[in-house]
Amino acid sequence: MLWPSLSFYSLVIATSIVQAADPAWNGHTTPGATTPAPFTPYYVPPGARSYDSSSPLIQYSGDWGESFSSGYVQGSVRKTSAVNAYVSFTFTGTGVEWFGNMGAKNGIAEVFLDGKLAQRIDGWNPSPMRQQRLFWAFDLAPTKHTIKIVNSGTHRNQAAGTSMVIDAFVVTDSPADETLLAAPPSPPSQNFAVSSSPPYQDLAASAPSSEQWTLEQTGSTGVHAMQLAVISDTHAIIIDKVEHNPLTISGHPAWGALYNLNTHSVKPLNMQSNSFCAGGTFLGNGTLINVGGNPVVEGITAAADFGDVDGLQAVRIFEPCNSEDVDNCDIYENHSRIRMASPRWYNTVLRISDGSAMIVGGSKKGGWINNGTTNNPTVEYFPPKNIAGINGLPIHLPFLVDTLNSNLFPIAFSLPDGKVFMAANRDAMIYDWQGNVERRLPRIPNGVRVTYPMTGTGLLLPLSAANDYTAEILLCGGSTVDDTMADYQISSQDPASNQCARLVLTDNGIAQGWQVEQMPQARVMPDAVLLPDGKILIVNGGATGISGYGNVKDQIGASNADNPVFTPVLYDPSAPSGQRFSSSGMPTSDIPRLYHSVATLTPSGKVMIAGSNPNLDRSEVAYGTEYRVEWISPPYMSAGRPSFGDGIPKKIGFGQTVKMQVQMPASASDVKVVLMDLGYVTHATHANSRHVTLGTSWSSDEKSSLSVVGPPNGNIYPPGPGWLYLVVDGVPSTGVKVMIGNGDSPPVDREALRNLLAQTQVDQNEHS
């Protein structure tokens, strides 16, 4: 469990789900969605085709039988126990899935794609399960392929036979409209110029020079990457909403997974509640919490029902998992013991100076643009705190009332003085959370809105003793669309903003106001990723429209946005104004990354890019659900890189001096040790991303032993996990994970916890 002190929580677990009376959110209803059905992975997304086992296009060889049941796709399956019996299916498309049965008598099959062994599939399960996805492969060339499945005649020790079952194949079609992959046209200009994306580069045409950036496409996330965080040297956690993902667990599609950064394998997580549009952060003891989401989907969002429970008040616990072996790593939920005081959807979560989590804003239930009925204009804490006499319950923030309607996923950062910066809609403030006092800041210029659904992104710029740890905020992208307009008045072709605005959070800086720059291309839903050298990579997003799906006119598929921006841009915050943006040497992708896309720095120094799913459920039409992963390598990845020696401490206290052995070129002149929080990323929100240059001095004349001083206090770097990078003349080492502070759990106010449980109900939305 998270803390022994939580043992006084009630152990009563809700065992039934009461369906809320709300109609389908966003007005979406899919055929049959409100009819209870077994939880099976079989699903044919828009843009895909299903071929039943009896299809004449499927060829069988060997001894096969046929069984009939209403529980099978189209009422029948083919099965065999004969050694070397096989099935062959030739199709044209970019993906294929094999559905069949699992059970105690099932053995091991060998799957070949285009003549090459792709995978060995063990169909054994102690109890029978039908319509299971046994194999899947996406990102195939849009040509003709053949899948061949052979019964090996072998089985694991527990199995009582060698049965192999074919129920159906699902084929993902080649893109019907190739123009969707072309460079987008220039939308009409409003307020700021919007550039079209440049044409694609042939990434394989020539070997990159040392000054070029490179892009590679490797790996599949298995579950859609709506939320992303690096948890260790080897793994990232990926969390989605409840939908028909290809990765399965316990006989149904998974909506959480651990992704191996080195091997690109995925392990499903046993999520219990719907984490649709949740937030997250690490705590001071290294525990990751995932907060909020949706209620039970069936009849509300009408996408899927896998036995999930209400996620609106959920606090999901993921204990530190630093081993390369993640077999025993999973998420814990028990809403009767651990929950929020109020329901939250589209909330922002950040770690603050004492290592606890501040949970900001959100909606009390789903929808699209927030309004006074659904708004949750409060903050609360995990663990709960007694602030302003509220004793563990939510604390009202007038700022989150004044910023309606476009104020979901507020942009927030813990500041070097212990306070918190917040931006929502067109406004910003500094929040003294200990005193519950708001200080309003100058309005964001030129009518640009920066939070959902007019989503921009933001970062706290790098901190160091050299700049006296002065906080400066960068906000980029968003939209000038009026958030009071009806959805039928908003178009996917409305231009996004190319504005970036910076504000120094000193009295003098605030008096001077926001300093405005323009990105080379406008973006809504961009991701801004801090790099170890202090520069910022801006990726993802669209040049027109706004966040969400199924709301506005001129939708592309279901997407509220269009004209994806395919080329990253680099921003150097230390360069002179007017010289900070560059796309020189940048590779161009061919994967649209719109709503529900993510990007993060990884320990290797590469940037991981994943996601994009502006759809109610998995879809294969424009813009479809995206599982492919891309990796951007800055030029430093191919340079001679410095490194830390052995013996880096696992824990560094505030102000503690530690000696580190380093290897680097003898000619090195500019040597830094940078502490970074890689953050928890979702919906262009990078609330916990952080870059702090630590104090250093040489321990000897040989320049091989470096004395490094931990951050001064929890205001400069909130206690918790971080990554050390040795940066020599702008070239960083591989990151090394450390704990900052004493590694203890955040402070627990037991009376505030007791009061929260006494004053709130378990999954109260389901009983409203």
JOKAWO-V134695 format. One record per pair of residues at least 24 apart in sequence whose C-alpha atoms are under 8 Angstrom apart, sorted by sequence separation. I is the first residue (numbers start at 1). J is the second residue. If there is no record, write none. Layout:
# JOKAWO-V134695
((I	J) (I	J))
This chain:
# JOKAWO-V134695
((53	77) (54	78) (61	85) (62	86) (103	127) (104	128) (222	246) (223	247) (235	259) (236	260) (290	314) (291	315) (314	338) (315	339) (357	381) (358	382) (376	400) (377	401) (400	424) (403	427) (425	449) (426	450) (454	478) (455	479) (476	500) (498	522) (540	564) (541	565) (566	590) (607	631) (608	632) (672	696) (692	716) (719	743) (53	78) (60	85) (61	86) (102	127) (103	128) (222	247) (235	260) (236	261) (290	315) (291	316) (314	339) (315	340) (356	381) (357	382) (424	449) (425	450) (450	475) (454	479) (475	500) (476	501) (497	522) (498	523) (540	565) (566	591) (606	631) (607	632) (692	717) (60	86) (61	87) (102	128) (103	129) (234	260) (235	261) (289	315) (290	316) (313	339) (314	340) (356	382) (357	383) (375	401) (424	450) (425	451) (450	476) (454	480) (474	500) (475	501) (496	522) (497	523) (539	565) (540	566) (566	592) (606	632) (607	633) (60	87) (101	128) (102	129) (234	261) (289	316) (290	317) (313	340) (356	383) (423	450) (424	451) (425	452) (450	477) (451	478) (454	481) (474	501) (475	502) (495	522) (496	523) (497	524) (539	566) (565	592) (566	593) (606	633) (690	717) (714	741) (59	87) (60	88) (101	129) (102	130) (234	262) (289	317) (290	318) (313	341) (423	451) (450	478) (474	502) (496	524) (539	567) (540	568) (564	592) (565	593) (605	633) (606	634) (58	87) (59	88) (101	130) (288	317) (289	318) (313	342) (372	401) (425	454) (449	478) (450	479) (473	502) (474	503) (539	568) (564	593) (605	634) (58	88) (59	89) (100	130) (101	131) (102	132) (287	317) (288	318) (312	342) (313	343) (399	429) (448	478) (449	479) (472	502) (473	503) (538	568) (539	569) (564	594) (710	740) (58	89) (100	131) (101	132) (114	145) (115	146) (124	155) (142	173) (143	174) (223	254) (224	255) (287	318) (288	319) (312	343) (313	344) (448	479) (449	480) (472	503) (473	504) (537	568) (538	569) (592	623) (606	637) (57	89) (58	90) (99	131) (100	132) (113	145) (114	146) (124	156) (142	174) (223	255) (242	274) (287	319) (288	320) (312	344) (344	376) (372	404) (448	480) (449	481) (472	504) (473	505) (537	569) (538	570) (562	594) (605	637) (57	90) (99	132) (100	133) (113	146) (114	147) (115	148) (122	155) (142	175) (223	256) (241	274) (242	275) (286	319) (287	320) (312	345) (371	404) (372	405) (447	480) (471	504) (472	505) (537	570) (538	571) (561	594) (99	133) (100	134) (113	147) (122	156) (138	172) (223	257) (241	275) (242	276) (274	308) (286	320) (370	404) (371	405) (470	504) (471	505) (536	570) (537	571) (561	595) (98	133) (99	134) (112	147) (113	148) (124	159) (222	257) (240	275) (241	276) (273	308) (274	309) (276	311) (370	405) (470	505) (471	506) (535	570) (536	571) (673	708) (97	133) (98	134) (99	135) (111	147) (112	148) (131	167) (221	257) (239	275) (240	276) (241	277) (272	308) (273	309) (274	310) (275	311) (369	405) (370	406) (470	506) (535	571) (536	572) (559	595) (97	134) (98	135) (111	148) (112	149) (240	277) (272	309) (273	310) (274	311) (369	406) (370	407) (535	572) (536	573) (97	135) (98	136) (111	149) (221	259) (273	311) (274	312) (370	408) (534	572) (535	573) (97	136) (110	149) (111	150) (341	380) (361	400) (399	438) (534	573) (96	136) (97	137) (109	149) (110	150) (340	380) (411	451) (659	699) (95	136) (96	137) (109	150) (110	151) (123	164) (273	314) (410	451) (662	703) (663	704) (95	137) (96	138) (109	151) (110	152) (340	382) (409	451) (410	452) (523	565) (662	704) (95	138) (108	151) (109	152) (406	449) (408	451) (409	452) (661	704) (662	705) (94	138) (95	139) (107	151) (108	152) (109	153) (220	264) (222	266) (407	451) (408	452) (521	565) (661	705) (662	706) (677	721) (678	722) (94	139) (95	140) (107	152) (108	153) (219	264) (221	266) (362	407) (363	408) (406	451) (407	452) (408	453) (477	522) (478	523) (479	524) (660	705) (661	706) (677	722) (678	723) (94	140) (107	153) (108	154) (218	264) (219	265) (362	408) (406	452) (407	453) (411	457) (413	459) (477	523) (478	524) (496	542) (497	543) (659	705) (660	706) (676	722) (677	723) (93	140) (94	141) (107	154) (108	155) (361	408) (362	409) (387	434) (388	435) (406	453) (411	458) (413	460) (477	524) (478	525) (496	543) (548	595) (659	706) (660	707) (675	722) (676	723) (93	141) (94	142) (107	155) (108	156) (361	409) (387	435) (388	436) (406	454) (477	525) (495	543) (496	544) (547	595) (659	707) (660	708) (675	723) (676	724) (93	142) (94	143) (106	155) (107	156) (360	409) (361	410) (387	436) (448	497) (477	526) (495	544) (496	545) (520	569) (658	707) (659	708) (675	724) (676	725) (92	142) (93	143) (360	410) (476	526) (494	544) (495	545) (496	546) (657	707) (658	708) (674	724) (675	725) (92	143) (93	144) (226	277) (227	278) (292	343) (293	344) (294	345) (341	392) (448	499) (493	544) (494	545) (542	593) (657	708) (658	709) (673	724) (674	725) (92	144) (93	145) (107	159) (227	279) (292	344) (293	345) (312	364) (341	393) (342	394) (492	544) (493	545) (540	592) (541	593) (542	594) (657	709) (658	710) (673	725) (674	726) (91	144) (92	145) (106	159) (253	306) (292	345) (293	346) (312	365) (341	394) (416	469) (492	545) (540	593) (541	594) (656	709) (657	710) (673	726) (674	727) (90	144) (91	145) (104	158) (105	159) (106	160) (107	161) (108	162) (252	306) (292	346) (416	470) (491	545) (492	546) (540	594) (541	595) (560	614) (655	709) (656	710) (672	726) (673	727) (90	145) (91	146) (104	159) (105	160) (106	161) (107	162) (109	164) (242	297) (292	347) (416	471) (490	545) (559	614) (655	710) (671	726) (672	727) (90	146) (104	160) (105	161) (106	162) (107	163) (108	164) (291	347) (415	471) (445	501) (541	597) (558	614) (559	615) (654	710) (655	711) (671	727) (672	728) (42	99) (89	146) (90	147) (104	161) (105	162) (106	163) (107	164) (444	501) (540	597) (558	615) (653	710) (654	711) (655	712) (671	728) (72	130) (73	131) (88	146) (89	147) (105	163) (106	164) (291	349) (540	598) (652	710) (653	711) (654	712) (655	713) (670	728) (671	729) (71	130) (72	131) (88	147) (89	148) (267	326) (654	713) (669	728) (670	729) (71	131) (88	148) (243	303) (244	304) (267	327) (270	330) (271	331) (492	552) (517	577) (539	599) (654	714) (668	728) (669	729) (670	730) (87	148) (88	149) (242	303) (243	304) (269	330) (270	331) (271	332) (272	333) (347	408) (348	409) (353	414) (491	552) (492	553) (493	554) (517	578) (520	581) (668	729) (86	148) (87	149) (242	304) (269	331) (346	408) (347	409) (348	410) (350	412) (352	414) (490	552) (491	553) (492	554) (519	581) (86	149) (87	150) (101	164) (102	165) (242	305) (346	409) (347	410) (348	411) (350	413) (351	414) (488	551) (489	552) (490	553) (491	554) (492	555) (86	150) (101	165) (242	306) (348	412) (350	414) (487	551) (488	552) (489	553) (491	555) (492	556) (557	621) (559	623) (664	728) (85	150) (86	151) (100	165) (101	166) (353	418) (487	552) (488	553) (549	614) (550	615) (557	622) (558	623) (84	150) (85	151) (100	166) (101	167) (242	308) (352	418) (487	553) (548	614) (549	615) (556	622) (557	623) (84	151) (99	166) (100	167) (278	345) (279	346) (284	351) (456	523) (479	546) (492	559) (549	616) (556	623) (83	151) (84	152) (98	166) (99	167) (100	168) (258	326) (277	345) (278	346) (279	347) (280	348) (281	349) (283	351) (442	510) (456	524) (457	525) (492	560) (493	561) (82	151) (83	152) (84	153) (98	167) (99	168) (276	345) (277	346) (278	347) (279	348) (280	349) (281	350) (282	351) (441	510) (445	514) (455	524) (456	525) (457	526) (459	528) (491	560) (492	561) (493	562) (525	594) (81	151) (83	153) (98	168) (99	169) (277	347) (279	349) (280	350) (281	351) (284	354) (285	355) (444	514) (454	524) (455	525) (456	526) (457	527) (458	528) (492	562) (525	595) (529	599) (531	601) (80	151) (82	153) (98	169) (99	170) (284	355) (294	365) (442	513) (445	516) (454	525) (455	526) (457	528) (527	598) (528	599) (529	600) (530	601) (81	153) (97	169) (98	170) (283	355) (284	356) (294	366) (442	514) (462	534) (527	599) (529	601) (96	169) (97	170) (283	356) (532	605) (96	170) (97	171) (283	357) (531	605) (96	171) (95	171) (96	172) (281	357) (602	678) (94	171) (95	172) (406	483) (601	678) (93	171) (94	172) (95	173) (405	483) (529	607) (600	678) (92	171) (93	172) (94	173) (405	484) (600	679) (81	161) (82	162) (91	171) (93	173) (94	174) (81	162) (82	163) (92	173) (93	174) (600	681) (81	163) (92	174) (599	681) (644	726) (80	163) (81	164) (369	452) (598	681) (643	726) (79	163) (80	164) (369	453) (598	682) (642	726) (79	164) (80	165) (368	453) (597	682) (598	683) (642	727) (79	165) (596	682) (597	683) (598	684) (642	728) (652	738) (654	740) (78	165) (79	166) (596	683) (597	684) (650	737) (651	738) (652	739) (653	740) (654	741) (77	165) (78	166) (234	322) (595	683) (650	738) (651	739) (652	740) (653	741) (42	131) (77	166) (78	167) (231	320) (232	321) (233	322) (234	323) (235	324) (642	731) (644	733) (649	738) (650	739) (651	740) (652	741) (653	742) (40	130) (41	131) (42	132) (77	167) (231	321) (232	322) (234	324) (641	731) (642	732) (643	733) (651	741) (652	742) (40	131) (41	132) (42	133) (76	167) (77	168) (231	322) (232	323) (233	324) (455	546) (640	731) (641	732) (642	733) (643	734) (651	742) (40	132) (41	133) (454	546) (455	547) (639	731) (641	733) (651	743) (453	546) (454	547) (73	167) (453	547) (636	730) (72	167) (73	168) (452	547) (453	548) (636	731) (636	732) (136	246) (461	573) (53	166) (133	246) (53	167) (369	483) (52	167) (53	168) (133	248) (52	168) (53	169) (51	168) (52	169) (50	168) (51	169) (50	169) (51	170) (132	251) (50	170) (132	252) (603	723) (49	170) (50	171) (48	170) (49	171) (129	251) (48	171) (49	172) (48	172) (49	173) (47	172) (48	173) (44	170) (47	173) (605	732) (605	733) (604	733) (605	734) (604	734) (605	735) (603	734) (604	735) (603	735) (603	736) (532	674) (532	676) (528	684) (527	684) (534	691) (525	683) (526	684) (527	685) (528	686) (525	684) (527	686) (530	689) (532	691) (530	690) (530	691) (368	548) (368	551) (532	725) (533	727) (532	727) (533	730) (533	731) (533	732) (532	732) (43	244) (41	244) (41	245) (41	246) (41	248) (41	251) (40	251) (41	252) (39	251) (40	252) (41	253) (39	252) (40	253) (457	684) (458	685) (459	686) (455	683) (456	684) (457	685) (458	686) (459	687) (462	690) (463	691) (464	692) (465	693) (455	684) (457	686) (460	689) (461	690) (462	691) (463	692) (464	693) (465	694) (459	689) (460	690) (461	691) (462	692) (463	693) (464	694) (465	695) (462	693) (469	716) (191	446) (34	298) (33	298) (34	299) (33	299) (39	305) (40	306) (39	306) (34	302) (39	307) (33	302) (29	299) (33	303) (33	304) (29	301) (30	302) (28	301) (29	302) (30	303) (28	302) (29	303) (409	683) (411	685) (413	687) (414	688) (24	299) (25	300) (26	301) (410	685) (411	686) (412	687) (413	688) (23	299) (24	300) (25	301) (409	685) (411	687) (19	296) (23	300) (24	301) (22	300) (24	302) (19	299) (20	300) (2	287) (17	309) (418	714) (418	715) (417	715) (418	716) (416	715) (417	716) (415	715) (416	716) (194	495) (414	715) (415	716) (416	717) (194	496) (194	497) (194	498) (414	718) (190	495) (192	497) (193	498) (187	493) (188	494) (189	495) (191	497) (192	498) (187	494) (188	495) (192	499) (187	495) (303	616) (304	617) (303	617) (2	317) (301	616) (2	319) (13	334) (13	335) (14	336) (13	336) (12	336) (197	521) (11	336) (195	520) (196	521) (10	336) (11	337) (194	520) (195	521) (9	336) (10	337) (194	521) (195	522) (9	337) (193	521) (194	522) (9	338) (193	522) (6	337) (348	685) (350	687) (351	688) (349	687) (350	688) (348	687) (26	366) (25	366) (26	367) (25	367) (26	368) (196	543) (195	543) (194	543) (187	543) (187	544) (355	714) (393	752) (354	714) (391	751) (392	752) (353	714) (391	752) (392	753) (352	714) (353	715) (393	755) (352	715) (353	716) (355	718) (383	746) (385	748) (386	749) (392	755) (393	756) (353	717) (354	718) (355	719) (383	747) (384	748) (385	749) (391	755) (392	756) (353	718) (354	719) (355	720) (383	748) (384	749) (391	756) (352	718) (353	719) (383	749) (386	752) (197	564) (351	718) (385	752) (197	565) (384	752) (385	753) (196	565) (197	566) (198	567) (384	753) (197	567) (226	596) (228	598) (230	600) (233	603) (383	753) (225	596) (226	597) (227	598) (228	599) (229	600) (212	584) (213	585) (214	586) (215	587) (225	597) (226	598) (228	600) (230	602) (384	756) (212	585) (213	586) (214	587) (215	588) (225	598) (244	617) (245	618) (211	585) (212	586) (213	587) (215	589) (243	617) (244	618) (243	618) (185	563) (184	563) (183	563) (184	564) (184	565) (203	587) (203	588) (225	610) (226	611) (201	587) (225	611) (226	612) (201	588) (224	611) (225	612) (200	588) (224	612) (199	588) (200	589) (221	610) (224	613) (200	590) (355	745) (356	746) (355	746) (356	747) (354	746) (354	747) (281	679) (281	680) (280	680) (224	625) (279	680) (224	626) (225	627) (224	627) (279	682) (223	627) (222	627) (277	682) (221	627) (277	683) (220	627) (221	628) (281	688) (220	628) (221	629) (181	590) (219	628) (220	629) (181	591) (218	628) (219	629) (217	628) (218	629) (219	630) (217	629) (218	630) (217	630) (218	631) (216	630) (217	631) (215	630) (216	631) (341	756) (215	631) (216	632) (341	757) (215	632) (214	632) (215	633) (341	759) (342	760) (213	632) (214	633) (341	760) (213	633) (214	634) (213	634) (214	635) (343	764) (212	634) (213	635) (343	765) (212	635) (339	762) (211	635) (210	635) (336	762) (335	762) (210	638) (335	763) (210	639) (284	718) (285	719) (286	720) (284	719) (285	720) (286	721) (283	719) (284	720) (285	721) (283	720) (284	721) (282	720) (282	721) (180	622) (175	621) (173	620) (172	620) (230	678) (229	678) (230	679) (313	762) (229	679) (230	680) (313	763) (229	680) (312	763) (228	680) (229	681) (311	763) (227	680) (228	681) (286	739) (310	763) (312	765) (227	681) (228	682) (227	682) (310	765) (226	682) (227	683) (310	766) (226	683) (284	741) (286	743) (285	743) (284	743) (285	744) (284	744) (285	745) (284	745) (285	746) (283	745) (284	746) (283	746) (295	765) (296	766) (295	766) (139	628) (233	736) (233	737) (232	737) (28	550) (26	550) (26	551) (45	617) (46	618) (47	619) (48	620) (45	618) (46	619) (47	620) (45	619) (46	620) (47	621) (45	620) (46	621) (28	616) (3	745) (5	748) (5	750) (9	754) (20	765) (20	766) (19	766) (20	767) (21	768) (9	757) (14	762) (18	766) (19	767) (20	768) (17	766) (18	767))
